[in-house]
Amino acid sequence: MKEFLFKLDIIAPAFSLTFAFILFKIRKRKISFPDLILLGFLIVELLLNIVSAILQVNKKSNLEVYLLNLILIQLLFTYYFLKVLIRKKIVYFGFALFCLCTLLIVKGLQISDNFASYPYAFSSLIILIYSLVFLHQILDTLPSFNILSLKEFWIITGTLTYFGSTFLIFISYHYLSVIAPKQVHVLWQLHNIFLCFGCLIFSKAINCKKWAPK
């Protein structure tokens, strides 16, 4: 079971990508802009998690892979929310803060090989804020619309589920690594479980046809 949980960060995006391939290629569904963002997320997670696992097996540092993962995912969702949010200044400000977080991570890598969890947590918080603002935007403009039928709603649900969990995991990572370093692996197992939930919800979003009317 422990081995399965560690491989879940590869299994989950692989499953969701397979589902998307069946949907778009076999059922001839058109790929929308949100679908491209979600497919990008799944591809990044799958490929970089495979590379990270290979490095770990060979007892090499995979911190640079984590950083690349962080940057690519942040760029994807920054671009998405820049397109869909009315209040775009929030995205500009959030991206500026993310750049600062990235600099802190790079500086940390130059000093030591320890995982700089706090900047990762803050980066997750930025996407959480985007998601909550977008949810408020939808609820405010569509008070009588069935949001459960919307592609955007499931994208928001997926981002809140995954990035909300990663925020809590990364914000507690340093503390747990100090008081119980042998139990840190539990946090990565939890991360993979919530990644699995996120991938499943994003699969639901990809399968959903209806968009919020402009």
Secondary structure as UniProt FT lines:
FT   HELIX           2..21
FT   HELIX           22..26
FT   HELIX           33..57
FT   TURN            58..59
FT   HELIX           63..84
FT   HELIX           88..111
FT   HELIX           117..141
FT   TURN            143..144
FT   HELIX           147..149
FT   HELIX           151..179
FT   HELIX           181..183
FT   HELIX           184..207
//
